[in-house]
Amino acid sequence: MQYKATSVDDYINQIPEERKAAVKKLRKTILDNLPKGFEEGINYNMIGYYVPHSKYPDGYHCNPKDPLPFMNVASQKNFIALYNMGVYSDENILNWFVNEYPKHCKYKLDMGKSCIRFKKIDDIPYDLIGELVSKITPEQWIETYESTVKDSRKRK
């Protein structure tokens, strides 16, 4: 589902009632653990966490008017999704997350690239998500982004 929200609170107000508490708790977990320098807002019609233009003026290569995205939370049709570029771009973080997940959740990990899907909203591993969120600073994300995404575009 796509929401046309203008703020994070507006987004949360538009999602189904049965998901609001889980999304609010996920948001609080992220904000409590997010390294200083990332900002929260709406991007790509989801709750987004990104490196602002004040810290990274180049913005996102697909559209430099957009800040550099790092993580998003979305209420999709059949699940709540957490998109995290750390698990997508850093093999060590991916391996750590995949190994830790069964210690925090009784359900099988449902994941693809940067998307972690939570179909059972009562079983979201908030502590693990908090730990994941804290693993990459904006400076580290910029370095990774520039050395992987931007460098790979130059080679084409």
N, C-alpha and C positions, 0 to 999 in steps of 0.2 A: 504494500500500500504506500502511496505517496501522500504526504501531508504538505500543505502550503503554509507553513508556519513562518512567522517573522521573528520569533524569539524562542528560546528554549522552553519557557513556561507555556507559550502558545502551542508548541509542539506537544508537550505533555498533556495539555488540555484536550488535544484532538485525538489522542490515542484511545483505544478501548479501555473502559473503566477497570477491567480485570488485569490490565498490564501497568497501570499508572504507578502502583506502589513499587513494583519491581524496577521500573525504569527510573523512578526517583531514587531508589536505593542504589542502583547501578551508577547513576549520576553522582550521588554523594560519595560513593566509593572512589570513583574516578577523581573527583575534585579533591578529596582528602589525600590522594596519593600522587597526583599529577605534578611532575617537576615544574618549578617556577619557570615562567617564560612562555608556556603554551597558553592559548586563550580558548575560551569556550564560546560557541555561537551556533548559528544554523549555517551549514553548508551542505550542498547536495541534497537538500530537503531532509536532512537528518540533524541530530545533535552532533556537533562537530568539535573536535579539539585540534588545534592547528598552530603553526608558527606564524604569528602576525607579520604583516609587511614591515612594521617598525623594527623587527628583529631580522627578517629575511626579505628585503625589498624586491628580490627577483620574483617572488610568488611561485605559484605552481606552473610548471612548464606547459601544461595543456591550456591553461588560461592564466597568464601572469597577473591578471586583475584579482584572482583568488589567492588567499593566503595558502601557504604550504600545508596541505592536510596531513594529519598523523593518525587520527582515530575518530571513529563515528559510532554512534548508538542509534539503532533504528528499530521501530516496531514494524515488522513485516507481517504478511498475511498469517503465517503459521508459526512464527517464532520472534524472539527478540534477538537482534544481531549486534555483535560488537565487531567492528572492523578495526584491526590494529596493524599498522604497518611494521611494527617491531617484529611480530611473528612472521611476517611476509618477507622482510628484508634481512633478517639476522638469523642465520641457521642455529646459532647457540641459544638464542631466545626461543626459537621454535622448538628445539629439542627439549629445553628446560620445561616449557609449557606442556608439551605432549606428555612428558614423564611425570609432571606434577599433577596434571588434571585428574587422573584416577584416584589420587589421594584425597581429593576434595569433592568429588562428584561420583555418584553411583551409576550415572548413565554414561554411555559411550560418547566420546568427544565427537561432535559434529562440526567439522571445520573444512574450509576450502580457502586456500591462499591466505588472505587477510581476514576472512570472515569466520567468526565463531558464532554458531547458532545455538540458541537456548530455546528448545521446544517445551521443556518442563520449567516454567518460570519459578516454581518453588524450590528448584534445585540449582539455582545460579550460584557458582562458587565465588562469592563476593571477595573473600580474603585473597583468593588466588588472582582475581582480576586486579585487586589493589596492588598486589606485588608485581604483576605484569606491567601495569601502568607506570610504576616507579622506575622501571629498568632503563628507560631511555630519556635523556634530557633533550631539550630543543637543539642544543649545540651538537649532540651526537646524531640526532635525526638529520639535521642539515648536512653534516659530514657524510652520513650514509647515503642520503638522497643524492648529493652531488657526485659521490663516487660510484653510484650504481645507476640510477635513473638518468641523470644528465650525461654522464660519461658514455652510457650505452647509446644514447641518442646521437652523440657526436660521431660514434663509430659507424653509424649506418650511412 
